[in-house]
Amino acid sequence: MHIVRFKKRLFMTIFGVSLSGVGVAFMSIANFGLDPFQTFAHGIANLFPISFGTLYVFINAALLIADFFLDRHYIGVATFFNLFLLGYIVDFFTYLLNSAFPDPSMFIRILFLIIGLGILCFAAALYFTSDLGVSTFDALIQVVADRKILSFRMSFIVLDMICVIVGAITGCLPGVGTLITAFCMGPLVDFICVTVARPFLWGRNAEYTPVIKKAEPVQTK
């Protein structure tokens, strides 16, 4: 049983992180603004005379160190897969979408924004629930929620908004897509965790409290 569950968790991790790259590609083609963390990273990149790719590694490495000392529980397969491979997935699917839609209409852009947001939320719910590590930034969201500084939904919204503000101050202006992801992703991820991801992993007769439960849930009668 534990082997079967671990296989499910590994599948949810790899599939979830890969899907998040697809979601970012759709958001990029929509061109309505980057997600909050990417807004933050691109803004910080404006302050340093190095390539964005190099700085992105440094930012995530710094967050990885912070996560290690705050709660290393969330560092795992997904963390490193996200850190080293997510960019290539984004590049590949951005290339495919650009090839298929070289000059997207406003309708296509809006459609891609909606699709991208949905994919990102579903992907985050999968790899949050799989509990094999999350991205370095998502780990901070989990730590804030675990320590009951804020609820999961509010920690998602507050930290996203901080990223948006810092990004705007440092020269990466947010767009409609940025604001939508900042305000909507937390509640949507939480909803998908409860209705899809957790039932898939644990079954539909289990009780849950936090988004990621470190101990196995108690089965109800």
matplotlib code that plots the C-alpha trace (Angstrom):
import matplotlib.pyplot as plt

x = [0.0, 2.8, 4.6, 1.4, 0.9, 4.6, 4.2, 1.1, 3.1, 6.0, 3.6, 1.8, 5.2, 6.6, 3.3, 2.5, 5.9, 5.8, 2.3, 3.3, 5.8, 3.0, 0.9, 3.7, 4.1, 0.3, 0.6, 3.6, 1.9, -1.2, 1.1, -1.2, 1.5, 3.7, 2.8, 3.9, 7.1, 8.3, 7.3, 9.5, 12.4, 12.4, 12.2, 15.2, 17.0, 16.8, 19.1, 22.0, 24.2, 23.9, 21.5, 18.1, 18.7, 21.8, 20.1, 17.0, 19.3, 20.8, 17.3, 16.1, 19.4, 18.9, 15.3, 16.5, 18.9, 16.2, 13.8, 16.5, 16.7, 13.0, 11.6, 13.5, 10.5, 9.3, 12.6, 12.5, 12.2, 9.9, 12.1, 15.1, 13.1, 11.5, 14.8, 16.8, 14.3, 11.2, 12.8, 13.4, 9.8, 8.6, 11.0, 9.8, 6.0, 6.5, 8.2, 5.3, 2.6, 4.5, 4.8, 1.1, -0.1, 2.6, 0.2, -2.6, -5.8, -7.2, -9.7, -6.8, -4.8, -7.7, -8.3, -4.7, -4.7, -7.6, -6.1, -2.7, -4.2, -6.2, -3.1, -1.0, -3.5, -4.0, -0.3, 0.4, -2.3, -0.8, 2.8, 1.7, -0.3, 2.3, 4.5, 7.8, 8.9, 7.7, 9.3, 11.5, 8.9, 6.0, 7.8, 7.8, 4.0, 3.7, 6.0, 4.0, 0.7, 2.2, 3.4, -0.1, 1.1, -1.5, -4.0, -2.8, -5.0, -3.9, -0.2, -0.5, -2.1, 0.1, 3.4, 2.3, 1.3, 4.8, 6.4, 4.2, 5.0, 8.7, 8.6, 6.7, 9.1, 12.2, 10.8, 8.7, 5.2, 2.4, -0.5, -4.1, -2.7, -0.5, -3.3, -5.6, -2.9, -2.1, -5.7, -7.1, -4.4, -4.5, -8.2, -8.2, -5.2, -6.8, -10.1, -8.4, -6.3, -9.5, -11.7, -9.2, -5.6, -6.2, -9.0, -6.7, -3.9, -5.6, -9.1, -12.4, -13.0, -10.1, -10.2, -7.6, -6.6, -3.6, -2.9, 0.0, -0.4, 2.9, 1.2, -1.2, -4.9, -7.3, -9.8, -13.5, -16.0]
y = [0.0, 2.4, 1.6, 2.3, 5.6, 6.6, 5.9, 8.2, 10.9, 10.7, 10.9, 13.9, 15.6, 15.1, 15.7, 18.7, 20.5, 19.7, 21.1, 24.3, 24.9, 24.5, 27.0, 29.5, 29.2, 29.9, 33.0, 34.2, 34.0, 35.7, 38.6, 40.1, 40.1, 37.5, 35.6, 37.3, 35.4, 35.9, 39.6, 39.8, 38.0, 40.1, 43.2, 42.2, 41.3, 44.9, 45.9, 43.6, 43.5, 39.7, 37.6, 36.8, 33.1, 33.4, 35.7, 33.4, 30.6, 32.8, 33.9, 30.3, 29.2, 31.9, 30.8, 27.2, 28.0, 29.9, 26.9, 24.5, 26.3, 27.2, 23.8, 21.4, 19.1, 20.9, 20.4, 17.4, 16.1, 18.8, 21.5, 20.6, 19.6, 23.0, 24.7, 23.1, 21.9, 24.1, 26.7, 24.3, 23.1, 26.7, 27.4, 24.3, 24.9, 28.7, 27.8, 25.4, 28.0, 30.8, 28.5, 27.7, 31.2, 33.7, 36.7, 35.7, 37.7, 39.3, 36.4, 33.9, 35.9, 36.0, 32.2, 31.5, 33.6, 31.5, 28.2, 29.2, 30.1, 26.9, 24.8, 26.5, 26.0, 22.4, 21.8, 23.5, 21.4, 18.2, 18.8, 20.5, 17.4, 14.9, 16.2, 15.4, 19.0, 22.2, 25.2, 27.4, 30.2, 27.9, 26.4, 29.8, 30.0, 26.6, 27.6, 30.7, 28.7, 25.9, 28.3, 29.8, 33.3, 33.4, 30.8, 29.0, 31.1, 34.4, 33.4, 32.7, 36.1, 38.2, 36.7, 37.0, 40.7, 41.4, 39.9, 42.1, 45.3, 44.6, 43.8, 47.0, 49.1, 47.6, 48.1, 45.0, 46.4, 43.9, 43.3, 42.0, 38.4, 39.2, 40.6, 37.6, 35.1, 37.0, 37.1, 33.9, 31.2, 30.7, 29.9, 27.9, 25.8, 25.1, 24.1, 21.7, 20.2, 19.4, 18.2, 16.5, 16.1, 14.7, 12.3, 11.0, 10.4, 9.3, 8.3, 10.1, 8.9, 10.7, 13.8, 16.6, 19.7, 21.5, 21.6, 19.2, 16.9, 15.5, 12.5, 10.3, 11.3, 9.4, 7.3, 8.1, 5.3]
z = [0.0, 0.9, -2.4, -4.4, -2.5, -3.1, -6.8, -6.8, -4.9, -7.4, -10.4, -8.8, -8.2, -11.7, -13.5, -11.3, -11.8, -15.6, -15.8, -14.1, -16.9, -19.4, -17.4, -17.3, -21.1, -21.6, -19.3, -21.2, -24.6, -23.1, -22.3, -19.6, -16.9, -15.3, -12.2, -8.9, -8.3, -11.9, -11.6, -8.5, -10.2, -13.3, -11.3, -9.2, -12.4, -13.5, -10.6, -11.5, -14.7, -15.2, -17.2, -15.9, -16.0, -13.8, -11.3, -11.2, -10.0, -7.4, -6.1, -5.9, -4.2, -1.6, -1.0, -0.9, 1.9, 3.8, 3.4, 4.6, 7.9, 8.3, 7.4, 5.3, 5.1, 2.0, 0.1, -2.1, -5.7, -6.8, -5.4, -7.5, -10.5, -10.3, -9.8, -12.6, -15.2, -15.1, -17.3, -20.1, -20.0, -20.2, -23.1, -25.0, -24.7, -25.3, -28.5, -29.5, -28.7, -30.5, -33.5, -33.5, -32.6, -33.9, -33.6, -31.1, -31.2, -28.0, -27.7, -27.8, -25.3, -22.9, -23.4, -22.8, -19.6, -18.3, -19.4, -17.9, -14.6, -14.4, -15.3, -12.7, -9.9, -10.8, -11.0, -7.7, -6.0, -7.3, -6.1, -2.8, -1.9, -3.1, -0.3, -2.2, -2.1, -3.6, -5.3, -3.0, -3.0, -2.5, 0.5, 2.2, 1.7, 3.4, 6.3, 7.0, 7.0, 9.1, 11.8, 11.8, 11.0, 8.3, 6.9, 3.7, 1.5, 3.1, 3.1, -0.6, -1.3, 1.0, -0.2, -3.9, -3.3, -1.7, -4.9, -7.1, -5.1, -5.1, -8.9, -9.7, -7.6, -9.3, -12.8, -13.8, -14.0, -13.2, -15.5, -15.3, -15.3, -12.3, -10.2, -11.1, -10.1, -6.9, -5.7, -7.2, -7.1, -3.3, -3.0, -6.3, -5.3, -1.9, -3.6, -6.0, -3.1, -1.3, -4.2, -6.5, -5.3, -1.7, -2.7, -5.5, -3.1, 0.1, -1.0, -0.5, 3.1, 4.7, 6.9, 6.3, 8.1, 6.5, 2.8, 3.2, 6.2, 7.5, 9.1, 7.3, 7.7, 9.9, 8.1, 8.9, 9.6]

ax = plt.figure().add_subplot(projection="3d")
ax.plot(x, y, z, "-o")
ax.set_aspect("equal")
plt.show()
